Amino acid sequence: MTASKKPLIGLTTSHDIKTDETIQAPYCPRAILAAGGIPVILPLEASEDDLRQLVATLDGFLFTGGPDVHPFLFGEDTRAGCGSVSVKRDRMELMLLKLAMEQKKPIMGICRGIQLINIGLGGTIYQDIPSQTDRAFPIAHQQPFPHRVPSHTVKITEDSLLADVISGKFPETAPHADRSLSQTVIRVNSTHHQAVRDTAPPLTACAFAPDGIIEGVAMKDYPYLIGVQWHPEYLWEEDPAAMNLFKAFVKAAAVQSLN
């Protein structure tokens, strides 16, 4: 008997504009492998035709973390506090998002990924949280200690797709999902100075930091789309909630591969 076919997960890669090198840290690929998928690193300079072929071939797409998104893409001039951008990466990922959604492929976004998805669907982001928000208790969204250590809590909206995923209730057939989690408040890590501001019309905000910053979104009437602002790829080995995020995504991609 042959082993069941594992889903192929396309991962976007970071871009160092000073050296023009593409960079993929090992954490997201390791998490995808642990969840039962096969990570495939996507080329930054792929043409639209290339991306269309990749979208048709692969089963799901993970939009990873990285530098800021250019403010022109959500109708703003660049504010003081905005960081460096990669026009190449912005262009490629927005094209990939469009093509992946046309084919109803499962999508997950992490950090920059949630922001890129929100912008691509018509939303806006804070270019710089500290200078654009007035918070009674400012959370350290750029935490002062290693990424593997959680730094603040996130409240998950009850009865949301994200709550079901975190708890291991979605999908019911996800292999080895930890279904003992029932809390709607989890501990996360944090390393960002931008965040979703105005949620795109197709998306629903479903997770929030104690200072009100949006930490998670999902899309109704779509096979599977979730974005989170924190970095579960650093937490999954010890945190069942983080592991469930990857398992549910890979399972959704596995279902897609059968269609």
DRENDRENLO-864289 format. One record per residue: y, z negated, x negated of N, C-alpha, C in turn; residue in one letter. Coordinates in steps of 0.2 Angstrom, whole numbers, padded with zeros to 4 digits, always signed. Layout:
BEGIN
YZXYZXYZXa...
This chain:
BEGIN
-0006+0000-0004+0000+0000+0000+0006+0000-0004m+0011+0004-0003+0017+0005-0007+0022+0000-0004t+0026-0003-0009+0032-0007-0007+0037-0004-0003a+0040-0008+0002+0045-0005+0006+0051-0003+0002s+0054+0002+0004+0060+0005+0001+0066+0001+0001k+0069-0001-0004+0075-0005-0004+0081-0001-0003k+0086-0004+0001+0092+0000+0002+0096+0000-0004p+0100+0006-0005+0104+0008-0010+0111+0006-0008l+0114+0001-0012+0121-0001-0011+0126+0001-0016i+0131+0005-0014+0136+0008-0018+0142+0002-0019g+0143+0001-0026+0148-0004-0028+0154+0000-0031l+0160-0002-0028+0166+0001-0032+0167-0003-0038t+0171+0000-0043+0172-0003-0050+0179-0004-0051t+0181-0009-0056+0187-0010-0057+0190-0005-0063s+0196-0004-0064+0199+0001-0068+0205-0002-0072h+0204-0002-0079+0209-0004-0083+0214+0001-0085d+0220+0001-0082+0224+0007-0083+0227+0007-0090i+0226+0002-0094+0229+0003-0101+0224+0007-0105k+0218+0006-0104+0213+0009-0108+0209+0015-0104t+0210+0015-0098+0207+0020-0093+0200+0019-0093d+0197+0013-0094+0190+0011-0094+0189+0009-0087e+0183+0010-0084+0180+0007-0078+0176+0001-0080t+0176-0004-0076+0173-0010-0078+0169-0013-0072i+0163-0015-0073+0159-0018-0067+0156-0025-0070q+0159-0030-0068+0156-0037-0070+0149-0037-0067a+0144-0041-0070+0137-0041-0068+0136-0045-0061p+0141-0049-0059+0140-0054-0053+0138-0051-0047y+0142-0046-0045+0140-0042-0038+0133-0039-0039c+0132-0035-0044+0125-0032-0044+0120-0037-0044p+0120-0042-0048+0115-0048-0047+0114-0050-0040r+0120-0051-0037+0119-0054-0030+0115-0049-0025a+0117-0042-0026+0114-0037-0022+0106-0037-0024i+0105-0037-0030+0098-0037-0032+0094-0043-0029l+0097-0049-0030+0094-0055-0027+0093-0055-0019a+0097-0051-0016+0097-0050-0009+0092-0045-0007a+0089-0041-0011+0084-0036-0010+0087-0029-0010g+0093-0028-0012+0095-0021-0013+0095-0019-0020g+0097-0012-0021+0098-0009-0027+0105-0007-0028i+0109-0010-0033+0116-0008-0034+0117-0002-0037p+0122+0002-0035+0123+0009-0038+0131+0009-0039v+0133+0009-0045+0140+0009-0047+0143+0016-0046i+0148+0016-0042+0151+0022-0040+0156+0025-0045l+0157+0031-0046+0161+0034-0051+0169+0034-0048p+0173+0032-0053+0180+0031-0050+0183+0038-0049l+0181+0043-0052+0185+0049-0052+0181+0054-0048e+0176+0052-0043+0173+0056-0039+0177+0060-0034a+0176+0067-0033+0179+0071-0029+0177+0069-0021s+0181+0071-0017+0179+0070-0010+0172+0073-0008e+0171+0078-0011+0164+0081-0009+0159+0077-0013d+0160+0074-0019+0155+0070-0022+0154+0063-0018d+0160+0061-0015+0159+0054-0011+0156+0056-0005l+0157+0061-0002+0153+0063+0004+0146+0063+0003r+0144+0066-0003+0137+0066-0004+0134+0059-0005q+0138+0055-0009+0136+0048-0010+0135+0044-0004l+0140+0045+0000+0140+0042+0007+0133+0043+0011v+0132+0050+0011+0126+0052+0014+0119+0049+0011a+0120+0048+0005+0114+0046+0001+0113+0038+0001t+0118+0035+0000+0117+0027+0000+0118+0024+0007l+0115+0018+0007+0114+0014+0013+0120+0009+0015d+0124+0007+0010+0129+0002+0012+0134+0002+0006g+0140+0000+0007+0145+0000+0002+0149-0007+0002f+0149-0009-0005+0153-0015-0006+0159-0014-0010l+0165-0016-0007+0171-0015-0010+0173-0021-0014f+0173-0021-0020+0173-0027-0024+0180-0029-0026t+0181-0035-0029+0187-0037-0031+0191-0033-0037g+0197-0035-0038+0200-0032-0043+0208-0033-0043g+0212-0028-0046+0219-0029-0046+0222-0027-0039p+0229-0027-0039+0233-0026-0033+0232-0019-0030d+0233-0018-0024+0234-0012-0020+0241-0010-0020v+0243-0003-0021+0250-0001-0022+0253-0002-0015h+0259-0006-0015+0262-0007-0009+0264-0001-0005p+0265+0005-0008+0267+0011-0004+0261+0012+0002f+0255+0010+0000+0250+0012+0005+0250+0008+0011l+0254+0002+0011+0255-0001+0018+0263-0001+0019f+0267+0004+0017+0273+0005+0019+0279+0000+0016g+0277-0003+0010+0282-0007+0007+0284-0005+0000e+0290-0007-0002+0292-0007-0009+0289-0012-0012d+0289-0011-0019+0286-0016-0023+0290-0023-0024t+0287-0028-0022+0291-0035-0023+0290-0038-0030r+0295-0042-0032+0293-0046-0038+0287-0050-0036a+0283-0051-0041+0277-0055-0040+0271-0051-0038g+0272-0044-0037+0266-0040-0036+0263-0038-0043c+0257-0037-0044+0254-0036-0050+0253-0029-0051g+0249-0027-0057+0247-0020-0059+0243-0017-0053s+0243-0011-0053+0239-0007-0048+0235-0001-0052v+0230+0002-0049+0227+0008-0051+0227+0013-0045s+0231+0018-0046+0232+0023-0041+0225+0027-0040v+0222+0028-0046+0215+0031-0045+0210+0027-0041k+0210+0021-0042+0206+0017-0038+0208+0016-0031r+0214+0015-0030+0217+0015-0023+0214+0022-0019d+0216+0027-0022+0214+0034-0019+0207+0034-0018r+0203+0033-0023+0195+0034-0022+0193+0029-0016m+0195+0023-0016+0192+0018-0012+0194+0019-0004e+0200+0022-0004+0203+0023+0003+0199+0029+0006l+0197+0034+0002+0193+0040+0004+0186+0038+0005m+0184+0033+0001+0177+0031+0002+0176+0027+0009l+0181+0023+0010+0181+0019+0016+0181+0024+0022l+0185+0029+0022+0185+0034+0028+0179+0037+0029k+0176+0039+0023+0169+0043+0024+0164+0039+0026l+0164+0033+0023+0158+0028+0025+0158+0026+0032a+0164+0025+0035+0165+0023+0042+0164+0029+0046m+0165+0035+0044+0163+0041+0048+0156+0041+0049e+0152+0039+0044+0145+0039+0045+0142+0032+0047q+0146+0028+0049+0144+0021+0051+0140+0017+0046k+0141+0018+0040+0138+0014+0035+0140+0007+0035k+0135+0002+0034+0137-0005+0033+0142-0006+0027p+0147-0010+0028+0153-0011+0023+0154-0019+0022i+0155-0021+0016+0157-0027+0014+0162-0027+0009m+0167-0031+0010+0173-0032+0006+0174-0039+0003g+0175-0039-0004+0176-0046-0007+0183-0045-0010i+0187-0050-0009+0194-0051-0012+0198-0045-0011c+0200-0041-0016+0203-0035-0016+0200-0031-0010r+0193-0031-0010+0190-0027-0005+0192-0028+0002g+0193-0035+0004+0195-0036+0011+0202-0033+0012i+0206-0034+0007+0213-0031+0008+0213-0024+0008q+0209-0020+0004+0209-0013+0004+0207-0011+0011l+0201-0014+0014+0199-0012+0020+0204-0013+0026i+0208-0018+0025+0213-0020+0030+0219-0015+0030n+0221-0013+0024+0226-0008+0023+0223-0001+0025i+0217+0001+0024+0214+0007+0026+0214+0008+0033g+0213+0003+0037+0213+0003+0044+0220+0002+0048l+0225+0001+0044+0232+0001+0047+0235-0006+0046g+0232-0011+0043+0235-0018+0042+0240-0018+0036g+0242-0024+0035+0246-0025+0029+0244-0032+0025t+0246-0033+0019+0245-0039+0015+0251-0042+0013i+0250-0048+0011+0255-0052+0007+0255-0049+0000y+0260-0046-0003+0260-0044-0010+0260-0050-0015q+0262-0056-0013+0262-0062-0017+0263-0068-0012d+0257-0071-0011+0257-0077-0007+0262-0082-0008i+0263-0084-0015+0268-0090-0016+0275-0088-0014p+0277-0082-0015+0284-0080-0014+0285-0078-0007s+0280-0077-0003+0281-0074+0004+0279-0078+0010q+0276-0084+0008+0274-0089+0013+0277-0096+0012t+0278-0099+0017+0281-0106+0017+0275-0111+0020d+0272-0114+0016+0266-0118+0018+0267-0125+0016r+0266-0130+0021+0267-0137+0020+0263-0140+0015a+0256-0137+0014+0252-0140+0009+0249-0133+0006f+0253-0131+0000+0250-0124-0003+0244-0125-0006p+0239-0121-0004+0232-0121-0007+0232-0117-0013i+0228-0119-0018+0228-0116-0025+0223-0110-0024a+0226-0104-0021+0222-0098-0020+0221-0095-0027h+0224-0097-0032+0222-0095-0039+0220-0102-0042q+0213-0103-0042+0211-0110-0044+0211-0111-0051q+0212-0118-0053+0213-0119-0060+0207-0120-0064p+0201-0119-0061+0195-0121-0064+0190-0115-0063f+0184-0115-0066+0180-0109-0066+0178-0107-0059p+0176-0100-0058+0175-0097-0052+0169-0100-0049h+0164-0103-0052+0158-0105-0049+0159-0112-0046r+0165-0115-0047+0166-0121-0043+0171-0120-0037v+0169-0122-0031+0173-0121-0025+0180-0125-0026p+0185-0123-0023+0191-0126-0024+0195-0128-0017s+0193-0125-0012+0196-0126-0005+0191-0125+0001h+0192-0127+0006+0188-0126+0012+0191-0120+0016t+0186-0117+0020+0188-0111+0025+0185-0113+0031v+0188-0112+0037+0186-0113+0043+0184-0107+0046k+0178-0106+0048+0175-0100+0051+0176-0100+0059i+0178-0095+0062+0179-0095+0069+0172-0095+0072t+0171-0100+0077+0164-0101+0080+0163-0094+0084e+0156-0093+0085+0154-0087+0089+0156-0080+0087d+0158-0080+0080+0160-0074+0077+0154-0071+0073s+0154-0065+0071+0149-0062+0067+0149-0065+0060l+0154-0067+0058+0154-0071+0051+0151-0077+0052l+0152-0081+0057+0149-0088+0058+0141-0087+0058a+0139-0081+0062+0132-0080+0062+0129-0078+0056d+0133-0074+0052+0130-0072+0045+0130-0078+0040v+0135-0082+0040+0135-0088+0036+0129-0093+0037i+0128-0094+0044+0123-0098+0046+0116-0095+0045s+0115-0089+0044+0109-0086+0044+0106-0083+0050g+0110-0084+0056+0108-0081+0062+0108-0074+0063k+0112-0070+0059+0112-0063+0059+0111-0060+0052f+0106-0055+0052+0102-0053+0057+0096-0058+0058p+0093-0059+0063+0087-0063+0064+0082-0062+0059e+0081-0056+0057+0075-0054+0053+0077-0054+0046t+0083-0056+0044+0085-0057+0037+0080-0061+0033a+0077-0058+0028+0072-0061+0024+0074-0068+0020p+0071-0073+0022+0072-0079+0018+0079-0082+0019h+0083-0080+0025+0089-0083+0026+0089-0090+0028a+0094-0094+0025+0094-0101+0026+0097-0102+0033d+0093-0104+0038+0096-0105+0045+0098-0112+0046r+0098-0117+0041+0099-0124+0042+0107-0125+0043s+0111-0120+0041+0118-0121+0041+0121-0120+0048l+0124-0125+0050+0128-0125+0057+0135-0126+0056s+0138-0128+0050+0145-0130+0050+0149-0123+0050q+0155-0124+0053+0160-0119+0053+0165-0120+0048t+0164-0125+0044+0169-0126+0038+0165-0126+0032v+0166-0121+0027+0163-0121+0021+0167-0121+0015i+0165-0122+0009+0168-0123+0003+0168-0117-0001r+0174-0114-0003+0174-0108-0007+0178-0108-0013v+0177-0103-0017+0181-0102-0023+0187-0098-0021n+0192-0097-0026+0198-0094-0024+0201-0091-0031s+0203-0085-0031+0206-0082-0037+0210-0076-0034t+0215-0077-0031+0219-0071-0028+0227-0073-0027h+0231-0069-0027+0238-0070-0025+0240-0066-0020h+0236-0061-0017+0237-0057-0011+0232-0059-0006q+0234-0057+0000+0229-0058+0006+0231-0054+0012a+0227-0054+0017+0228-0050+0023+0234-0054+0026v+0239-0050+0029+0245-0052+0032+0244-0051+0040r+0245-0044+0041+0244-0042+0048+0238-0038+0048d+0233-0041+0053+0226-0038+0053+0227-0032+0056t+0223-0027+0053+0222-0020+0056+0220-0021+0063a+0222-0016+0068+0220-0016+0075+0212-0017+0076p+0208-0013+0072+0201-0013+0073+0197-0020+0071p+0201-0024+0067+0198-0030+0064+0200-0036+0067l+0196-0041+0067+0197-0048+0070+0197-0053+0064t+0202-0057+0063+0202-0062+0058+0198-0068+0061a+0193-0070+0056+0188-0075+0059+0187-0080+0054c+0191-0081+0049+0191-0086+0044+0197-0088+0041a+0199-0094+0040+0206-0096+0038+0205-0102+0033f+0210-0102+0028+0211-0107+0024+0215-0113+0027a+0215-0119+0024+0219-0124+0028+0226-0123+0028p+0229-0118+0024+0236-0117+0025+0237-0110+0029d+0232-0108+0032+0233-0103+0037+0232-0096+0035g+0231-0095+0028+0229-0088+0025+0223-0086+0028i+0222-0079+0030+0216-0076+0032+0211-0076+0027i+0205-0078+0028+0200-0078+0023+0194-0074+0025e+0194-0071+0031+0188-0067+0033+0190-0063+0039g+0187-0057+0039+0188-0052+0045+0181-0049+0046v+0181-0046+0052+0175-0043+0055+0177-0037+0059a+0173-0032+0061+0175-0027+0065+0170-0027+0071m+0172-0027+0077+0168-0026+0083+0167-0019+0084k+0161-0017+0088+0160-0010+0089+0159-0006+0083d+0156-0009+0078+0154-0005+0072+0148-0009+0069y+0143-0005+0067+0136-0007+0065+0137-0014+0060p+0141-0014+0055+0142-0020+0051+0148-0019+0046y+0153-0023+0047+0158-0023+0043+0161-0030+0043l+0161-0033+0037+0164-0040+0035+0167-0040+0029i+0173-0043+0029+0177-0044+0023+0178-0052+0022g+0178-0054+0015+0180-0061+0014+0184-0061+0008v+0189-0066+0008+0194-0066+0003+0191-0070-0003q+0186-0074-0003+0183-0078-0008+0178-0074-0012w+0175-0077-0017+0170-0073-0021+0163-0076-0021h+0159-0074-0016+0153-0077-0015+0148-0074-0021p+0150-0069-0025+0146-0067-0030+0145-0072-0036e+0150-0077-0036+0149-0082-0041+0146-0088-0038y+0144-0089-0032+0142-0095-0029+0135-0094-0026l+0132-0088-0025+0126-0087-0021+0120-0091-0024w+0119-0092-0031+0114-0095-0033+0113-0103-0031e+0118-0106-0029+0118-0113-0027+0120-0114-0020e+0123-0109-0017+0127-0110-0011+0123-0105-0005d+0119-0108-0001+0116-0104+0004+0120-0100+0009p+0126-0102+0010+0131-0098+0014+0133-0092+0010a+0134-0092+0004+0136-0086+0000+0130-0081+0000a+0124-0084-0001+0118-0080-0002+0117-0076+0005m+0118-0080+0011+0117-0077+0017+0122-0071+0018n+0128-0071+0015+0132-0065+0016+0129-0059+0013l+0126-0060+0007+0123-0054+0004+0117-0052+0007f+0113-0057+0009+0107-0055+0013+0108-0051+0019k+0113-0054+0023+0114-0050+0030+0117-0043+0028a+0121-0042+0023+0124-0036+0022+0118-0031+0019f+0114-0033+0015+0108-0029+0012+0103-0028+0018v+0102-0032+0023+0098-0031+0028+0101-0026+0033k+0107-0026+0034+0111-0021+0038+0110-0014+0035a+0110-0014+0028+0110-0008+0025+0102-0005+0025a+0098-0010+0025+0091-0008+0026+0089-0005+0032a+0092-0008+0038+0092-0005+0044+0095+0002+0044v+0100+0003+0041+0104+0010+0041+0099+0015+0037q+0096+0013+0032+0091+0017+0028+0086+0020+0033s+0084+0017+0038+0079+0019+0042+0081+0024+0047l+0088+0025+0048+0090+0029+0053+0091+0036+0051n
